[in-house]
Amino acid sequence: MTEDLLSLSFSSTSTLSDNNLISIPIFDPSQSHNNKKIYTIIGIGDPIVDIISEINADIITEHELKLGDSIFASEDCANKNIEMFNILENNRSVNYVPGGSVQNTLRVLSWNLINDYDLINTRETFQITMLGSVGDDQYKNKIINSLEDIGVNPLLEILPGDKTSRCGVGIYQKEKLFITQLRASKRLSEKFIENNFDKISEHQALLIEGYLIQNKFNIIEKLCNYFLAKNKKIIFTLSAKFIIEMHYEKLIRLANEADIIAGNMEEALALGGEEGKNIQEIFNNIFRKLKPKKNRIILITDGANGAFCAKYVKNKLEFILQCLAPKIEDEDIKDLNGAGDAFLGGFLSEYIKGNDLYDCCKKGINSATIILKNVGCTFPKKTSLLKI
């Protein structure tokens, strides 16, 4: 993969080489147990079950749906879109896959670490925790089992009488439509956070998705303030263009405290507030919107163009890396959704160990490439493709 990484330097007097990409002490190595280093990260997001199934053209016509659409369904059972969940679940091809941005990233992160033989051989270990809320139903068990199966600790508020959030994914000739129904995941309580604060606060980094600004801003702002006060790491994902546009002031308040900000190109342009003529201008536009923070990293995924990683030192942009995506044949691409989440998960699997950004980006691209070849954010239990 070395030839797939292009280092971009905007200095007129020097170029960026591997020697410029030093290992950064990200996590506190003094935190240990039984002589093992422990890397700990907690993510707060919407735990969702993706219900994925093939559909036929008649269903699309009958329900007046359009392939490529993402529909947010209300909790009103009379809503016609709700019928789609029954159609999908009664199909023999149905698959249940954990979904939601943070849940995707944490599962890919854990999967990478489980397959990291160097980590195992050096007696290092990790603790990854998913924080959120679910209903007391069959979907809850699917989420908990999937998290535990890949090594992620579920710290989930179970809401009696409520129902777990779900996303119906209808597939027709490789095209898809999405119907999301947010239910219990919207109702994570401050009391649950308070009762479990000892478990939350023991982690070294906090991962937050921008979607939470809509329903849990008070909770995530308080968590950010705590992690900031303790000089711990904050990782923030932009989530969607409409989140940036509808909740700009609140989003900026969170982004200002983040050590890592991640999003796709559409979200990056929305955050910067104006279109850039080139990638340097795009990163500079974002930088001008935020208060400076030492060693801040901004990640932008850009489809077939791969991903860009910029680092800021003091009050200036130090460098930008472009990590090119390998060529994938159209017939090998099963699902584009979750690729950005997977990139961040792969990136963090190297970042938390203090490895240089060159290796972080490579692992991110490797992870996203594998996810693209599967339906939903799924992956083989073991793979040799992740070895750098």
Sequence and secondary structure as in RCSB ss.txt:
>XXXX:A:sequence
MTEDLLSLSFSSTSTLSDNNLISIPIFDPSQSHNNKKIYTIIGIGDPIVDIISEINADIITEHELKLGDSIFASE
DCANKNIEMFNILENNRSVNYVPGGSVQNTLRVLSWNLINDYDLINTRETFQITMLGSVGDDQYKNKIINSLEDI
GVNPLLEILPGDKTSRCGVGIYQKEKLFITQLRASKRLSEKFIENNFDKISEHQALLIEGYLIQNKFNIIEKLCN
YFLAKNKKIIFTLSAKFIIEMHYEKLIRLANEADIIAGNMEEALALGGEEGKNIQEIFNNIFRKLKPKKNRIILI
TDGANGAFCAKYVKNKLEFILQCLAPKIEDEDIKDLNGAGDAFLGGFLSEYIKGNDLYDCCKKGINSATIILKNV
GCTFPKKTSLLKI
>XXXX:A:secstr
 GGGEEEE   SS    GGGS     S TT EETTEEEEEEEEE   EEEEEEE  HHHHHHTT  TT EEE  S
 TT GGGHHHHHHHTSTT EEEEESHHHHHHHHHHHHHHT HHHHHTTEEEEEEEEEEEESSHHHHHHHHHHHHT
TEEEEEEEETT   EEEEEEEETTEEEEEEE  GGGG  HHHHHHTHHHHHT SEEEEEGGGGGT HHHHHHHHH
HHHHTT EEEEE   HHHHHHSHHHHHHHHTT SEEEEEHHHHHHHHSS  SSHHHHHHHHHHHS   TTEEEEE
E GGG EEEEEEETTEEEEEEEE      GGG    TTHHHHHHHHHHHHHTTT  HHHHHHHHHHHHHHHHTSS
SS   SS STT  
